[in-house]
Amino acid sequence: MAATDPPWFFGSGLDFYIAACLRWCALYPTGYDTGWFDLARWPHLREICVRVEAMPATCAAQYTEGLGDTPFTAPSYPNPPEGSAT
């Protein structure tokens, strides 16, 4: 795989960080228009998010944190089953 082939960082902790940052772009700040962000405009980054969503660790966090079925490719606000820390 060449350095320019997607996904660029798959297999490293950086994948999780990238996915989380992209999630935040889609959801926050609350109360403001986040319509400027469209993950479909960046297919290589979307591929990283798809792969991170398929990981067992992500599947466990999806339930525990109430992140929904697609926490990175089509995020929604968290709704944890045990309540929120805030």
PyMOL commands that set and color helices and strands:
alter all, ss='L'
color gray80, all
select helices_A, chain A and resi 13-27+39-41+43-53+56-65
alter helices_A, ss='H'
color red, helices_A
deselect
rebuild
show_as cartoon
